Amino acid sequence: MDDLSQWRTAFVIGLSIAVFLVWFNKSGSDFKDGFKAKKKK
């Protein structure tokens, strides 16, 4: 059972890091593309 608990912990940590990286990439592209467009509006 302890082994399963370790896998769950690793999965949750890995998933949260993956979600953060996806969000960071999206917000980074918004910063690159979005600021100039938003200032023009």
N, CA, C and O atoms as a GROMACS GRO file, in nm:
protein
  164
    1MET      N    1   0.083  -0.121   0.000
    1MET     CA    2   0.000   0.000   0.000
    1MET      C    3   0.086   0.126   0.000
    1MET      O    4   0.050   0.228  -0.058
    2ASP      N    5   0.201   0.117   0.065
    2ASP     CA    6   0.291   0.232   0.071
    2ASP      C    7   0.341   0.270  -0.069
    2ASP      O    8   0.355   0.388  -0.101
    3ASP      N    9   0.366   0.167  -0.151
    3ASP     CA   10   0.412   0.191  -0.287
    3ASP      C   11   0.308   0.266  -0.368
    3ASP      O   12   0.341   0.357  -0.444
    4LEU      N   13   0.182   0.229  -0.352
    4LEU     CA   14   0.073   0.297  -0.422
    4LEU      C   15   0.063   0.443  -0.377
    4LEU      O   16   0.036   0.531  -0.459
    5SER      N   17   0.084   0.467  -0.250
    5SER     CA   18   0.079   0.603  -0.198
    5SER      C   19   0.189   0.690  -0.260
    5SER      O   20   0.166   0.806  -0.293
    6GLN      N   21   0.307   0.632  -0.276
    6GLN     CA   22   0.416   0.706  -0.340
    6GLN      C   23   0.382   0.739  -0.484
    6GLN      O   24   0.409   0.850  -0.530
    7TRP      N   25   0.322   0.643  -0.556
    7TRP     CA   26   0.284   0.668  -0.695
    7TRP      C   27   0.180   0.779  -0.704
    7TRP      O   28   0.186   0.864  -0.793
    8ARG      N   29   0.084   0.777  -0.613
    8ARG     CA   30  -0.019   0.882  -0.613
    8ARG      C   31   0.044   1.018  -0.588
    8ARG      O   32   0.011   1.116  -0.656
    9THR      N   33   0.134   1.025  -0.491
    9THR     CA   34   0.200   1.152  -0.460
    9THR      C   35   0.280   1.202  -0.581
    9THR      O   36   0.273   1.320  -0.616
   10ALA      N   37   0.355   1.113  -0.643
   10ALA     CA   38   0.434   1.151  -0.761
   10ALA      C   39   0.343   1.196  -0.875
   10ALA      O   40   0.376   1.291  -0.946
   11PHE      N   41   0.230   1.128  -0.892
   11PHE     CA   42   0.138   1.165  -0.999
   11PHE      C   43   0.078   1.303  -0.975
   11PHE      O   44   0.069   1.383  -1.068
   12VAL      N   45   0.038   1.331  -0.852
   12VAL     CA   46  -0.022   1.461  -0.820
   12VAL      C   47   0.081   1.572  -0.840
   12VAL      O   48   0.048   1.677  -0.897
   13ILE      N   49   0.204   1.550  -0.795
   13ILE     CA   50   0.308   1.652  -0.810
   13ILE      C   51   0.339   1.673  -0.958
   13ILE      O   52   0.350   1.787  -1.005
   14GLY      N   53   0.354   1.563  -1.032
   14GLY     CA   54   0.384   1.574  -1.175
   14GLY      C   55   0.272   1.642  -1.251
   14GLY      O   56   0.298   1.723  -1.341
   15LEU      N   57   0.149   1.612  -1.216
   15LEU     CA   58   0.034   1.673  -1.284
   15LEU      C   59   0.029   1.823  -1.256
   15LEU      O   60   0.003   1.903  -1.345
   16SER      N   61   0.055   1.861  -1.130
   16SER     CA   62   0.050   2.003  -1.097
   16SER      C   63   0.162   2.079  -1.168
   16SER      O   64   0.142   2.192  -1.211
   17ILE      N   65   0.280   2.018  -1.180
   17ILE     CA   66   0.389   2.084  -1.253
   17ILE      C   67   0.353   2.097  -1.400
   17ILE      O   68   0.379   2.201  -1.461
   18ALA      N   69   0.294   1.992  -1.458
   18ALA     CA   70   0.255   1.996  -1.599
   18ALA      C   71   0.150   2.105  -1.623
   18ALA      O   72   0.159   2.178  -1.722
   19VAL      N   73   0.052   2.115  -1.535
   19VAL     CA   74  -0.052   2.217  -1.548
   19VAL      C   75   0.011   2.356  -1.537
   19VAL      O   76  -0.025   2.446  -1.612
   20PHE      N   77   0.104   2.373  -1.443
   20PHE     CA   78   0.170   2.502  -1.428
   20PHE      C   79   0.248   2.538  -1.554
   20PHE      O   80   0.244   2.653  -1.598
   21LEU      N   81   0.319   2.441  -1.612
   21LEU     CA   82   0.396   2.471  -1.733
   21LEU      C   83   0.306   2.508  -1.850
   21LEU      O   84   0.337   2.599  -1.926
   22VAL      N   85   0.194   2.438  -1.864
   22VAL     CA   86   0.099   2.471  -1.972
   22VAL      C   87   0.044   2.612  -1.950
   22VAL      O   88   0.036   2.691  -2.045
   23TRP      N   89   0.007   2.644  -1.825
   23TRP     CA   90  -0.045   2.778  -1.795
   23TRP      C   91   0.061   2.884  -1.819
   23TRP      O   92   0.031   2.991  -1.872
   24PHE      N   93   0.186   2.854  -1.781
   24PHE     CA   94   0.294   2.950  -1.799
   24PHE      C   95   0.322   2.974  -1.946
   24PHE      O   96   0.344   3.089  -1.987
   25ASN      N   97   0.320   2.869  -2.027
   25ASN     CA   98   0.339   2.884  -2.171
   25ASN      C   99   0.227   2.968  -2.231
   25ASN      O  100   0.253   3.054  -2.315
   26LYS      N  101   0.104   2.944  -2.190
   26LYS     CA  102  -0.009   3.020  -2.242
   26LYS      C  103   0.001   3.166  -2.202
   26LYS      O  104  -0.018   3.254  -2.285
   27SER      N  105   0.032   3.192  -2.075
   27SER     CA  106   0.041   3.330  -2.031
   27SER      C  107   0.162   3.398  -2.096
   27SER      O  108   0.157   3.517  -2.125
   28GLY      N  109   0.270   3.323  -2.119
   28GLY     CA  110   0.386   3.381  -2.186
   28GLY      C  111   0.353   3.422  -2.328
   28GLY      O  112   0.395   3.528  -2.373
   29SER      N  113   0.278   3.340  -2.400
   29SER     CA  114   0.241   3.376  -2.536
   29SER      C  115   0.142   3.492  -2.535
   29SER      O  116   0.142   3.575  -2.625
   30ASP      N  117   0.057   3.498  -2.432
   30ASP     CA  118  -0.033   3.613  -2.420
   30ASP      C  119   0.047   3.741  -2.398
   30ASP      O  120   0.014   3.845  -2.454
   31PHE      N  121   0.152   3.733  -2.318
   31PHE     CA  122   0.236   3.851  -2.295
   31PHE      C  123   0.302   3.895  -2.425
   31PHE      O  124   0.307   4.014  -2.455
   32LYS      N  125   0.354   3.799  -2.502
   32LYS     CA  126   0.422   3.834  -2.627
   32LYS      C  127   0.324   3.894  -2.728
   32LYS      O  128   0.350   3.999  -2.786
   33ASP      N  129   0.211   3.825  -2.748
   33ASP     CA  130   0.119   3.863  -2.855
   33ASP      C  131   0.015   3.964  -2.809
   33ASP      O  132  -0.033   4.045  -2.888
   34GLY      N  133  -0.020   3.960  -2.682
   34GLY     CA  134  -0.138   4.030  -2.637
   34GLY      C  135  -0.117   4.174  -2.598
   34GLY      O  136  -0.208   4.256  -2.615
   35PHE      N  137  -0.001   4.209  -2.547
   35PHE     CA  138   0.017   4.342  -2.495
   35PHE      C  139   0.003   4.450  -2.603
   35PHE      O  140  -0.065   4.550  -2.583
   36LYS      N  141   0.067   4.430  -2.716
   36LYS     CA  142   0.059   4.529  -2.822
   36LYS      C  143  -0.084   4.542  -2.874
   36LYS      O  144  -0.132   4.652  -2.900
   37ALA      N  145  -0.151   4.429  -2.889
   37ALA     CA  146  -0.289   4.432  -2.937
   37ALA      C  147  -0.379   4.499  -2.836
   37ALA      O  148  -0.467   4.576  -2.873
   38LYS      N  149  -0.357   4.472  -2.708
   38LYS     CA  150  -0.443   4.533  -2.606
   38LYS      C  151  -0.417   4.683  -2.595
   38LYS      O  152  -0.511   4.759  -2.570
   39LYS      N  153  -0.294   4.727  -2.614
   39LYS     CA  154  -0.265   4.870  -2.606
   39LYS      C  155  -0.327   4.947  -2.723
   39LYS      O  156  -0.366   5.062  -2.708
   40LYS      N  157  -0.334   4.881  -2.838
   40LYS     CA  158  -0.392   4.948  -2.954
   40LYS      C  159  -0.542   4.968  -2.937
   40LYS      O  160  -0.598   5.065  -2.990
   41LYS      N  161  -0.608   4.878  -2.864
   41LYS     CA  162  -0.755   4.887  -2.852
   41LYS      C  163  -0.800   5.002  -2.768
   41LYS      O  164  -0.920   5.022  -2.750
   0.00000   0.00000   0.00000
